[in-house]
Amino acid sequence: MIVRIVEIEVYPEEMTAYLAAATEIGGISVREEPGVVCIFPMQILQDNNQIRILEIYRSAAAYRQHLETDHFLKYKSGTQNMVKSLKLIETRALDPKAMPEIFKKLNDKNLTK
């Protein structure tokens, strides 16, 4: 499994367009790619130009396959001039067996109350 945090700084004038692109790529990837467990973009509240993306892939092969999809290539080419800086932070899950329980809770109706 690959678990990564992506740190992105977006040019302020590009933020609206970048947020739309990041939201689109996350949704399409999770829906259409079995090897993509999670692509979850977030905006830092204290600095709106800062984006963090939690990425989880089932395997290195799934990640490589993701990089070749039309929707990823569209995202990458469409946002490259919007991004001031990008840093990929590789991580290691301390308890990968807990992940199914975490995602299962998302279906809990009490979570949204």
HELIX and SHEET records of a PDB file:
HELIX    1   1 PRO A   12  GLU A   14  5                                   3    
HELIX    2   2 MET A   15  GLU A   32  1                                  18    
HELIX    3   3 ALA A   60  LEU A   67  1                                   8    
HELIX    4   4 ASP A   70  THR A   79  1                                  10    
HELIX    5   5 PRO A   96  ALA A   98  5                                   3    
HELIX    6   6 MET A   99  LYS A  104  1                                   6    
HELIX    7   7 LYS A  105  ASN A  107  5                                   3    
HELIX    8   8 LYS A  109  THR A  112  5                                   4    
SHEET    1   A 4 VAL A  36  GLN A  43  0                                        
SHEET    2   A 4 GLN A  50  TYR A  57 -1                                        
SHEET    3   A 4 ILE A   2  VAL A  10 -1                                        
SHEET    4   A 4 VAL A  83  THR A  91 -1                                        
END                                                                             
